[in-house]
Amino acid sequence: MSKKQFSPDDKASAEFFDAVPRRQYELIAPQVHDYLEASGEATNSLRRIVAFGGGLSWLLLLIEAGILSSFSVANILLGGSVFIVLVVGIFNFKKALVPTMTAAGGIFIVLVLLHTVQTVMYGHSNLSELRLGDYAALPAAIFVAARPRWTSISISVLGGSMLSAAFNYGFNWDFSLLVEMTNAVVITLPLCYVVMRMLKTAQQIDHGAQQTIRNAEVLATQTALVELEARFLSFIHDKVLAQLNAMRRGTIAINAETIAQSYSLEDVHLLHRLRAVDGVVSEILNAAREEYPAISVEVDFPTRGFDIPAEAASALVDAIRQAAKNIALHAPGVSAELRIKANWETEALFVKIKDHGSGFVLADIPSHRAGISLSILGRINQLAGGFATVTTAPGHGTEVDVQWKALQDTENNQLDEIPSIYQTMGYAELYRPLPALIVWFLILGISLLVDHAHPWFWIAGLAAAAITLVVLIEDETARLSLRNSMLVVLGIWSFYALAISSGAEDISRWPVNWFIPSATLMCVLLSVRFQPLMGLGSWLGCVLIGQVFSSFGWASTQLIWTASLPLILAILPGALLPMLVRKVSAGLPLLITTGRIRAARRALSAVEKEFIETTRTWLEERLGFLLVPGLNEADQKTGALLMELRLRDALRSPLFDQPAITAAVWQVRKRGVQVSLLDDLSGNGGSPVQDARIDTLQEKLLRALDELKQGDAITVRVFPPGRSTFGLMRITKAGSEQVEVERFY
């Protein structure tokens, strides 16, 4: 980076008199912006779960049915889209995930519509071999995961699931068709609803995580800038001024090497500083007693200590010092108490200072009286984890409460307030009596499609299904309890055995026999209640029960394990989703915490780099004027003195660190005028205070400087808060004892 070379005598070098760099709270690290834009891990992870679980199950069902054994445009589109979704989900191609999932679901819906139109117009369709109704719930869930809204659910359920079920093997409007369409909706609608709620919840979590990370970044930025500014100003005071003083006195040569040492900034780099709470308490006590020695003290200190950030400790000490100073100034001689309590469990420090003076009306304090508004309320309430109040009334004294509490406690409480999975994923709406009753009526409708040789077993099977569904909706948690899960498994097995014993014969169309879809539906419902192994195990038990019945002569083709075992693929999506969701949700608090830490680190690194580079450049460009060609040794020493005075003004008088004032002061000092600038309002090294009267004072100062001659002297002072006089300007002419004084109110 090229550096400018200034000369204070060059009118074109007005930037030479720019103010000392100070913190800018609007600074946001670009790296953190990029990080926030790239975040969204919860949403992306859940989409990957749906892509992987749904895509894998969908692909396995296509392979098992032999649909991909032949090559056609429809087969290639269907199989290719599923395969791409699976690959994108496995390898986490974030930008491609939503488009590919949308395309896969869209291709399926288009094929269903084409199949429906051909069947209605011609009575048959060349897409019948795709058996679109056998796996409609999977593309529907994938499509909703990509577009989580009710419109997507309507398109998927009505346009995909119902039509594919209605026209799966042709179209005959009868009771069996109504039952098959209802079965498709009962399976697809809850699945799509849960997926939509999952994605909505994930988006809320990501939004909350981004806000938490952004807050951490802003907090880290502000903390870093406060610390860096303090270190930079200390560096100027301790090293740069000493260097310039030595150059002026001739003890250090003025050359490129010594100038470079003055802006090296080795000691400005940011370090995390923590203060032990016992040391902070001691400083608070000392500050209060220095300002008001008669104050009584009560300290409640824990057996275990904790650390407080240095900036928080400094703010607490300064606030109590100001409060004690106010007592000495406005209520001298009254009794006053200071109470300090530290809590190591919550890492909090509470300080209360109370006097029994006359009190006052808080709202009547003039705006320029900054003691309470800035030093106490303003500084503490802007502090991360800080809180301050002032309570007073005429005749009731004044009480100042300040406290600091570790920020992570608040953040952890916010994380704990994240709604449960049972609430956010829609279980509270799905696993209720009415949906369970609908499922039972669906099982009843499926059973009516076949004839039963032993009706009492049919009735007993329906009763077992009813009891199973009742137990299934018992717990108000996402995960069904182990006890109820075991009861559900026993209920499914009992239902399966009783349904087979009813003696129903196979039919030529869906559902072939009633116990297969009914049992698989209950297994899926159990799996989704965060009992995936129980759900899969219950179907394996059904397969074993069917094999036993088959060995005793029951004739249904669905009892043979080669026919019933592949149906476990229909249960697999319901089993995979809760398993993977649990892993993701368990890691979300850690994910948010990690993101917060990363953002803070990025902010600290970026802010430190930006601030140090800016301040180093500022110092290098201004100290470099001492090396301007043509300056003799005397001019260099004079320049070192002027720069030393200029920097001292910047440190102790921020209100006057304005380019026009700095340039005017530089010129009059160069011609032998003594100038003293005193800013007691901002405080040493503090940021300039905003006050309309400052502009008036600065304008008059500039006019006065323009009239001063060699040997004259001028002192300008802005008083601290609480004084009746805002500031004054004193001018002494050379060779005259007369002093001109102008006061500002």
C-alpha positions in Angstrom: 0.0 0.0 0.0 1.5 3.3 -1.1 1.8 6.0 1.6 1.2 9.7 1.1 3.9 12.2 1.9 2.4 15.3 3.6 3.8 18.7 4.4 2.0 20.8 6.9 2.9 23.9 5.0 1.4 22.6 1.7 -2.2 23.8 1.3 -2.9 20.7 -0.8 -2.1 18.5 2.2 -5.2 19.2 4.2 -5.5 15.5 5.1 -2.4 16.0 7.2 -4.6 17.4 10.0 -7.2 14.7 9.9 -8.3 13.5 13.3 -6.7 10.5 15.1 -8.4 7.3 13.9 -11.1 6.1 16.4 -13.5 3.3 16.5 -16.4 3.0 14.0 -19.2 0.8 15.2 -20.7 0.4 11.7 -17.7 -1.7 10.7 -18.8 -5.2 9.8 -16.3 -7.8 8.8 -16.9 -8.8 5.1 -15.8 -12.4 6.0 -18.6 -12.6 8.5 -21.1 -11.4 6.0 -20.0 -14.2 3.7 -20.3 -16.6 6.5 -23.8 -15.5 7.3 -24.8 -15.7 3.7 -23.5 -19.3 3.5 -25.2 -20.4 6.7 -28.4 -22.3 6.9 -27.1 -25.6 8.1 -30.3 -26.8 9.7 -32.4 -26.3 6.5 -29.8 -27.7 4.3 -29.3 -30.7 6.5 -32.9 -31.6 6.7 -33.2 -31.3 2.9 -30.3 -33.7 2.6 -32.1 -36.1 4.9 -35.2 -36.1 2.7 -33.1 -36.3 -0.4 -31.1 -39.2 0.9 -33.9 -41.1 2.7 -36.6 -40.5 0.1 -34.3 -40.8 -2.9 -32.8 -44.1 -1.6 -36.2 -45.6 -0.9 -37.6 -44.4 -4.2 -34.7 -45.8 -6.1 -34.9 -49.2 -4.3 -38.6 -49.5 -5.0 -38.0 -48.8 -8.7 -35.3 -51.4 -8.8 -37.4 -54.0 -6.9 -40.4 -53.5 -9.2 -38.2 -54.0 -12.2 -39.2 -50.6 -13.6 -35.7 -49.6 -14.5 -35.0 -52.8 -16.3 -36.3 -51.4 -19.6 -35.2 -48.2 -21.3 -37.6 -45.5 -22.3 -37.7 -41.7 -22.1 -40.1 -41.9 -19.1 -37.9 -44.5 -17.3 -34.7 -42.5 -17.9 -36.4 -39.3 -16.7 -37.8 -41.0 -13.6 -34.7 -43.0 -12.6 -32.3 -40.3 -13.6 -33.9 -37.6 -11.5 -34.1 -39.9 -8.5 -30.4 -40.8 -8.9 -29.3 -37.2 -9.2 -31.3 -36.2 -6.1 -29.6 -39.0 -4.2 -26.1 -38.0 -5.3 -26.7 -34.3 -4.6 -27.9 -35.2 -1.1 -25.0 -37.5 -0.3 -22.3 -35.2 -1.6 -24.0 -32.0 -0.3 -24.1 -29.9 -3.4 -26.0 -27.1 -1.7 -26.8 -24.9 -4.7 -28.1 -27.9 -6.6 -30.1 -29.5 -3.9 -33.4 -27.4 -4.2 -33.4 -27.4 -8.0 -32.8 -31.1 -8.4 -35.4 -32.0 -5.7 -38.0 -29.7 -7.4 -37.2 -31.2 -10.8 -37.6 -34.8 -9.5 -40.9 -34.0 -7.9 -42.0 -32.0 -10.9 -41.1 -34.8 -13.4 -43.1 -37.3 -11.3 -46.2 -35.0 -11.3 -45.9 -34.4 -15.1 -45.7 -38.2 -15.7 -48.8 -38.7 -13.5 -50.7 -36.1 -15.5 -49.6 -37.6 -18.8 -50.6 -41.1 -17.5 -54.0 -39.7 -16.4 -54.7 -37.9 -19.7 -53.8 -41.0 -21.7 -56.0 -43.3 -19.5 -59.0 -41.0 -19.7 -58.7 -40.4 -23.5 -57.7 -43.9 -24.7 -58.6 -46.2 -21.8 -55.0 -47.2 -21.4 -51.6 -45.6 -21.0 -48.1 -46.7 -22.0 -46.9 -45.3 -18.6 -48.8 -48.0 -16.6 -45.6 -50.0 -16.3 -44.1 -47.3 -14.2 -46.7 -48.1 -11.4 -46.6 -44.5 -10.3 -49.2 -45.0 -7.5 -46.9 -47.5 -5.6 -44.4 -44.9 -4.4 -46.2 -41.5 -4.8 -45.5 -40.4 -1.3 -41.7 -40.3 -1.8 -41.6 -37.8 -4.7 -44.3 -35.8 -3.0 -42.2 -35.5 0.2 -39.1 -34.6 -1.9 -41.1 -31.9 -3.8 -42.4 -30.4 -0.5 -39.0 -30.5 1.0 -37.7 -28.3 -1.8 -40.8 -26.0 -1.7 -42.2 -26.1 1.9 -45.6 -24.5 1.5 -49.2 -25.6 1.3 -49.3 -25.0 -2.4 -46.7 -27.7 -2.8 -48.6 -30.1 -0.6 -51.8 -29.5 -2.6 -49.9 -30.2 -5.9 -48.2 -33.3 -4.5 -51.2 -34.8 -2.7 -53.9 -34.0 -5.2 -52.0 -33.9 -8.4 -49.5 -36.6 -7.6 -50.6 -39.0 -5.0 -54.4 -39.2 -5.6 -54.2 -39.3 -9.4 -51.5 -41.8 -9.4 -53.5 -44.1 -7.1 -56.7 -43.6 -9.1 -55.1 -44.4 -12.4 -52.4 -46.8 -11.2 -53.9 -49.8 -13.0 -56.5 -48.1 -15.2 -59.7 -46.4 -13.9 -62.8 -47.9 -12.5 -65.0 -45.7 -10.3 -66.1 -47.9 -7.4 -65.6 -48.3 -3.6 -62.2 -49.9 -3.9 -61.0 -46.8 -5.9 -62.2 -44.5 -3.2 -60.4 -46.6 -0.5 -57.2 -46.6 -2.6 -57.2 -42.9 -3.1 -57.9 -42.3 0.6 -55.1 -44.6 1.5 -52.8 -42.6 -0.7 -53.8 -39.3 1.0 -53.6 -40.8 4.5 -50.0 -41.8 3.8 -48.9 -38.8 1.7 -50.5 -35.9 3.5 -49.1 -36.5 7.0 -45.7 -37.2 5.5 -45.7 -34.0 3.5 -47.1 -32.0 6.4 -44.3 -33.2 8.7 -41.7 -32.5 6.1 -43.1 -29.0 5.6 -43.1 -28.3 9.3 -39.6 -29.7 9.6 -38.3 -27.3 7.0 -40.2 -24.3 8.4 -38.7 -25.1 11.8 -35.2 -25.5 10.3 -35.6 -22.1 8.6 -36.6 -20.5 11.9 -33.6 -22.2 13.6 -31.3 -20.9 10.9 -32.7 -17.4 11.2 -32.2 -17.5 14.9 -28.7 -18.9 14.5 -27.8 -16.2 12.0 -29.1 -13.5 14.4 -27.1 -15.0 17.2 -24.0 -15.2 15.1 -24.6 -11.6 13.8 -25.0 -10.4 17.4 -21.8 -12.2 18.4 -20.0 -10.6 15.5 -21.3 -7.1 16.3 -20.5 -7.6 20.0 -17.0 -8.8 19.2 -16.5 -6.0 16.7 -17.5 -3.3 19.3 -15.4 -4.9 22.0 -12.4 -5.2 19.7 -12.7 -1.6 18.6 -13.0 -0.3 22.1 -9.9 -2.3 23.2 -7.9 -1.4 20.0 -8.7 2.3 20.4 -7.6 2.2 24.0 -4.4 0.4 23.1 -3.7 2.7 20.2 -4.1 5.8 22.2 -2.0 4.3 25.0 0.7 3.5 22.4 0.7 7.1 21.2 1.1 8.3 24.7 3.7 5.8 25.9 5.8 5.4 22.8 5.1 7.9 20.1 5.2 11.0 22.3 8.3 9.7 24.0 10.0 9.2 20.7 9.0 12.7 19.5 10.2 14.2 22.8 13.5 12.5 22.4 13.8 13.7 18.8 13.1 17.3 19.9 15.7 17.1 22.6 18.2 15.6 20.2 18.7 12.3 22.1 17.4 10.3 19.2 18.3 10.9 15.6 15.5 11.7 13.2 15.8 9.2 10.4 13.7 6.6 8.6 14.6 3.9 11.1 13.5 5.9 14.2 10.4 7.1 12.4 9.4 3.5 11.6 9.8 2.5 15.2 7.2 5.1 16.1 4.5 3.5 14.1 5.4 -0.2 14.5 2.3 -0.8 16.7 3.7 -4.0 18.2 1.8 -3.5 21.4 -1.5 -2.6 19.9 -2.5 -6.2 18.8 -5.6 -7.3 20.4 -5.4 -9.6 23.5 -8.4 -11.0 25.3 -8.2 -9.5 28.8 -10.1 -10.8 31.8 -10.2 -9.4 35.3 -10.7 -11.4 38.4 -13.9 -10.4 40.1 -12.2 -9.9 43.5 -9.9 -7.3 42.0 -12.8 -5.5 40.3 -14.6 -5.4 43.6 -11.6 -3.9 45.3 -11.3 -1.2 42.6 -15.0 -0.4 43.0 -14.6 0.0 46.8 -11.5 2.2 46.3 -13.2 4.4 43.7 -16.3 5.0 45.9 -14.1 5.8 49.0 -11.9 8.1 47.1 -14.8 10.2 46.0 -16.9 9.9 49.2 -14.9 8.6 52.2 -17.8 8.5 54.6 -19.7 5.8 52.6 -20.5 2.6 54.4 -19.8 -0.7 52.6 -21.4 -4.1 52.5 -19.9 -6.9 50.4 -21.4 -10.3 49.7 -18.6 -12.2 48.0 -18.8 -15.9 47.0 -16.3 -18.6 47.9 -15.6 -19.1 44.2 -14.6 -16.3 41.9 -15.0 -15.7 38.2 -13.6 -13.4 35.5 -15.0 -10.2 34.1 -14.0 -8.7 30.8 -11.7 -5.7 31.3 -14.1 -3.3 29.5 -17.0 -4.4 31.7 -14.8 -4.0 34.8 -13.7 -0.5 33.8 -17.3 0.6 33.1 -18.5 -0.6 36.5 -15.7 1.1 38.3 -16.2 4.4 36.5 -20.0 4.3 37.0 -19.7 3.8 40.8 -17.0 6.5 40.9 -19.3 8.9 39.1 -22.2 8.0 41.4 -20.0 8.6 44.5 -18.7 11.9 43.0 -22.3 13.0 42.5 -23.0 12.4 46.2 -20.0 14.4 47.3 -20.9 17.2 44.9 -24.7 17.4 45.4 -25.3 15.9 48.9 -22.2 16.3 50.9 -22.3 15.0 54.5 -25.3 12.7 54.0 -25.2 9.0 54.9 -24.6 6.7 52.0 -24.3 2.9 51.5 -22.5 0.8 48.9 -23.6 -2.8 48.5 -21.8 -5.3 46.3 -22.9 -8.8 45.6 -21.2 -11.3 43.3 -22.8 -14.6 42.1 -20.4 -17.1 40.7 -23.1 -19.5 39.5 -24.5 -17.0 37.0 -21.2 -15.0 36.8 -23.0 -11.8 37.7 -21.9 -8.7 39.7 -24.5 -6.4 41.3 -23.6 -3.0 42.8 -25.9 -0.6 44.5 -25.0 2.8 45.8 -27.6 4.8 47.8 -27.6 8.2 49.5 -30.1 9.8 51.8 -29.9 13.2 50.3 -32.7 15.5 49.0 -33.1 13.6 45.8 -34.2 15.2 42.5 -36.4 14.8 39.4 -34.5 12.6 37.0 -36.3 14.1 34.0 -35.2 17.6 34.9 -31.5 16.9 34.4 -30.2 19.2 31.5 -29.1 17.4 28.4 -25.5 18.7 28.8 -25.2 17.1 32.3 -23.6 13.9 31.2 -22.7 12.4 34.6 -25.7 10.2 34.9 -26.9 9.9 31.3 -23.4 9.0 29.9 -21.1 7.8 32.6 -23.7 5.6 34.4 -26.8 4.8 32.3 -25.3 5.2 28.8 -22.1 3.4 29.3 -23.4 0.5 31.4 -26.6 -0.1 29.3 -24.6 -0.2 26.1 -22.2 -2.8 27.6 -22.8 -6.4 26.7 -24.4 -8.0 29.7 -24.7 -4.6 31.5 -27.8 -3.0 33.0 -28.1 0.2 35.0 -31.0 2.2 36.6 -31.2 5.4 38.6 -34.1 5.8 41.1 -34.7 9.1 42.8 -37.4 11.5 43.8 -37.4 14.8 45.8 -37.0 14.0 49.5 -36.2 10.3 49.0 -32.5 10.3 48.1 -30.9 8.6 45.1 -30.2 5.0 44.4 -28.0 3.8 41.5 -28.0 0.1 40.6 -25.5 -1.3 38.1 -24.9 -4.9 37.2 -23.1 -7.1 34.8 -24.0 -10.6 33.9 -22.1 -13.0 31.6 -23.7 -12.9 28.2 -23.5 -16.6 27.6 -26.2 -17.2 30.2 -28.7 -15.2 28.2 -27.7 -16.9 25.0 -28.0 -20.4 26.5 -31.5 -19.5 27.8 -32.5 -18.4 24.3 -31.3 -21.7 23.0 -33.3 -23.6 25.6 -36.5 -21.7 24.5 -36.4 -23.5 21.1 -39.7 -25.3 20.7 -39.7 -29.1 21.1 -39.6 -31.4 18.0 -43.1 -32.6 19.0 -44.4 -29.0 18.6 -42.5 -27.8 15.6 -42.7 -30.9 13.4 -46.5 -31.2 13.6 -46.7 -34.3 15.8 -49.1 -32.4 18.1 -51.6 -32.1 15.1 -51.0 -35.5 13.5 -50.9 -37.9 16.5 -54.3 -37.0 17.9 -57.6 -38.9 18.2 -59.2 -37.6 15.0 -56.3 -38.6 12.6 -56.2 -41.9 14.4 -59.9 -42.4 13.8 -59.4 -41.6 10.1 -56.6 -44.2 9.9 -58.8 -46.8 11.6 -61.7 -46.1 9.2 -59.2 -46.5 6.3 -58.2 -49.9 7.6 -61.9 -50.8 7.9 -62.4 -49.6 4.3 -59.5 -51.7 3.1 -60.9 -54.8 4.9 -64.2 -54.4 3.2 -62.6 -54.9 -0.2 -62.1 -58.6 0.5 -64.4 -61.4 1.8 -63.7 -62.9 5.2 -64.4 -66.6 5.9 -64.1 -66.1 9.6 -65.7 -62.7 10.5 -65.0 -62.9 14.2 -61.3 -62.8 13.5 -61.9 -59.9 11.2 -63.7 -58.0 14.0 -60.9 -59.0 16.5 -58.3 -57.7 14.0 -60.1 -54.3 13.7 -60.2 -54.1 17.5 -56.5 -54.8 17.7 -55.9 -52.1 15.2 -58.0 -49.6 17.2 -56.1 -50.4 20.4 -52.8 -50.1 18.6 -53.7 -46.6 17.2 -54.9 -45.4 20.6 -51.6 -46.4 22.2 -49.7 -44.8 19.3 -51.1 -41.4 20.1 -50.6 -41.6 23.9 -47.3 -39.7 24.5 -47.1 -36.0 23.9 -43.4 -36.2 22.9 -41.9 -36.8 19.5 -40.4 -40.1 20.7 -42.9 -42.7 21.8 -42.0 -44.2 25.1 -40.5 -47.7 25.2 -43.4 -49.2 27.0 -46.0 -47.8 24.5 -43.7 -48.8 21.6 -43.6 -52.4 22.8 -47.4 -52.3 23.1 -47.7 -51.0 19.6 -45.5 -53.7 18.2 -47.5 -56.4 20.0 -50.7 -54.8 18.7 -49.4 -54.8 15.1 -48.4 -58.5 15.4 -51.8 -59.4 17.0 -53.6 -57.5 14.2 -51.6 -59.2 11.5 -52.2 -62.7 12.9 -55.9 -62.0 13.4 -56.3 -60.5 10.0 -54.7 -63.5 8.3 -57.0 -65.8 10.4 -60.0 -64.0 9.0 -59.5 -66.2 5.9 -59.7 -63.4 3.4 -58.8 -64.5 -0.1 -56.5 -62.6 -2.5 -58.1 -60.3 -5.1 -56.7 -59.4 -8.5 -56.2 -55.7 -7.8 -55.1 -53.5 -5.0 -54.8 -54.2 -2.1 -54.5 -57.9 -3.0 -55.3 -58.6 0.7 -56.2 -56.3 3.5 -53.6 -57.1 6.2 -50.6 -56.0 4.1 -51.3 -52.2 3.6 -53.0 -52.0 7.0 -50.0 -53.4 8.9 -47.4 -51.5 6.9 -49.3 -48.2 7.6 -49.1 -48.8 11.3 -45.4 -49.7 11.1 -44.7 -46.4 9.3 -46.6 -44.5 12.0 -44.6 -46.2 14.7 -41.3 -45.4 12.9 -42.1 -41.7 12.5 -42.7 -41.5 16.3 -38.8 -41.7 16.6 -38.9 -45.5 17.0 -37.4 -46.5 13.6 -36.0 -49.8 14.7 -39.3 -50.7 16.4 -41.1 -49.9 13.1 -38.8 -52.0 11.0 -38.7 -54.8 13.6 -42.5 -54.9 13.7 -42.7 -55.5 10.0 -40.0 -58.2 10.1 -42.1 -59.9 12.8 -45.1 -59.7 10.5 -43.1 -61.3 7.7 -42.2 -64.1 10.1 -45.9 -64.5 11.2 -47.0 -64.7 7.6 -44.4 -67.4 6.8 -45.6 -69.4 9.7 -49.2 -69.2 8.5 -48.1 -70.0 4.9 -46.4 -73.2 6.2 -49.7 -74.3 7.7 -51.5 -74.0 4.4 -52.8 -70.4 4.2 -53.0 -69.7 0.5 -52.4 -66.0 0.2 -49.5 -65.1 -2.0 -48.7 -62.2 0.2 -47.7 -64.5 3.1 -44.6 -65.8 1.3 -41.5 -63.9 2.6 -40.3 -63.1 -0.9 -43.4 -61.1 -1.5 -43.8 -59.5 1.9 -40.2 -58.7 2.9 -39.6 -56.2 0.0 -42.4 -54.1 1.4 -40.0 -53.0 4.1 -38.8 -50.4 1.6 -42.2 -48.7 2.1 -41.4 -48.3 5.8 -37.8 -47.3 5.2 -38.5 -43.5 4.6 -40.4 -43.3 7.9 -37.6 -45.1 9.7 -34.7 -43.0 8.2 -36.2 -39.5 8.7 -36.5 -39.6 12.6 -33.1 -41.2 12.9 -31.3 -38.6 10.9 -33.4 -35.7 12.2 -32.4 -36.7 15.7 -28.8 -36.6 14.8 -29.1 -33.2 13.2 -31.3 -31.6 16.0 -29.0 -33.0 18.7 -26.1 -31.1 17.1 -27.9 -27.8 16.5 -27.0 -26.1 19.8 -23.4 -27.0 19.2 -23.7 -25.8 15.6 -25.1 -22.4 16.8 -22.4 -22.1 19.4 -19.7 -23.0 16.9 -21.0 -20.5 14.5 -21.1 -17.8 17.1 -17.5 -18.5 18.1 -16.4 -18.6 14.5 -18.1 -15.3 13.8 -16.5 -13.7 16.8 -13.1 -14.9 15.8 -13.6 -13.7 12.2 -14.8 -10.3 13.6 -11.8 -10.0 15.9 -9.3 -10.9 13.2 -10.9 -8.6 10.6 -11.4 -5.6 12.9 -7.8 -5.9 14.3 -6.4 -6.1 10.8 -8.5 -3.1 9.5 -7.9 -0.9 12.6 -4.2 -1.5 12.8 -3.6 -1.0 9.1 -5.6 2.3 9.3 -3.8 3.6 12.4 -0.4 2.5 11.2 -0.9 4.3 7.9 -2.2 7.4 9.7 0.9 7.5 11.9 3.4 6.7 9.1 2.0 9.4 6.8 2.1 12.1 9.4 5.4 11.3 11.1 6.9 10.9 7.6 6.8 14.7 7.2 9.9 14.9 9.4 11.8 13.3 6.5 10.6 15.7 3.8 13.7 16.7 1.7 14.9 20.2 2.5 14.3 20.2 6.2 17.3 21.0 8.3 17.9 19.6 11.8 16.3 22.6 13.5 13.2 22.3 11.3 13.0 18.6 12.1 13.2 19.3 15.9 10.5 22.0 15.6 8.4 19.6 13.6 8.8 16.9 16.3 7.7 19.3 19.0 4.7 20.4 17.0 3.7 16.8 16.3 4.1 15.9 19.9 1.8 18.7 21.0 -0.6 17.9 18.3 -0.9 14.3 19.5 -1.2 15.3 23.1 -4.1 17.5 22.1 -5.7 14.6 20.4 -5.3 12.4 23.5 -6.6 14.7 26.1 -8.9 16.9 24.1 -11.0 14.9 21.6 -13.5 17.7 21.2 -10.8 19.8 19.5 -9.4 17.0 17.3 -10.9 18.6 14.2 -8.9 19.2 11.0 -9.6 23.0 10.9 -8.7 23.5 14.5 -5.6 21.2 14.3 -4.3 23.1 11.3 -4.8 26.5 12.9 -3.2 25.5 16.2 -0.2 24.0 14.3 0.4 27.3 12.4 0.1 29.6 15.5 2.3 27.4 17.5 4.8 27.5 14.7 4.9 31.3 15.0 5.4 31.2 18.8 1.9 31.2 20.3 1.3 29.1 23.4 -1.9 27.0 23.0 -3.5 24.9 25.7 -6.6 22.8 24.8 -8.4 21.1 27.7 -11.3 18.8 27.3 -12.7 17.7 30.6 -16.1 16.7 29.1 -14.9 13.8 26.9 -12.2 12.5 29.3 -8.7 11.5 28.3 -8.8 9.4 25.2 -12.6 9.3 25.2 -14.8 9.7 22.1 -16.0 13.3 21.4 -19.3 14.2 23.0 -22.0 15.6 20.9 -23.3 19.0 22.1 -24.6 22.0 20.0 -22.5 24.5 22.1 -19.3 22.8 21.0 -19.8 24.3 17.5 -20.0 27.8 18.9 -16.9 27.4 21.0 -14.9 25.9 18.1 -15.9 28.8 15.7 -14.8 31.4 18.2 -11.6 29.5 18.8 -10.8 29.6 15.1 -11.4 33.3 14.9 -9.2 34.0 18.0 -6.3 31.8 16.7 -6.3 33.8 13.4 -5.6 37.0 15.4 -2.9 35.8 17.7 0.8 36.8 17.3 4.1 35.6 18.6 4.3 35.6 22.4 0.5 35.5 22.8 -1.1 32.6 24.8 -4.6 31.1 24.7 -6.2 28.5 26.9 -9.5 26.9 26.0 -11.3 24.5 28.4 -14.5 22.5 28.3 -15.6 21.7 31.8 -16.7 18.3 33.0 -20.4 17.4 33.5 -22.2 19.1 36.3 -20.7 22.6 36.0 -22.8 25.6 35.5 -20.2 26.9 32.9 -19.8 24.8 29.8 -16.4 26.2 28.8 -14.2 29.2 28.7 -11.5 30.8 26.6 -8.6 32.9 28.1 -6.3 35.0 26.0 -3.2 36.7 27.2 -1.4 39.2 24.8 2.3 39.4 24.7 3.8 42.0 27.0 0.4 42.7 28.6 -0.9 41.6 32.0 -4.5 42.0 30.8 -6.4 38.7 30.4 -9.4 38.4 28.1 -11.9 35.7 29.4 -15.0 34.6 27.6 -17.3 32.0 29.2 -19.7 29.7 27.5 -22.9 28.4 29.1 
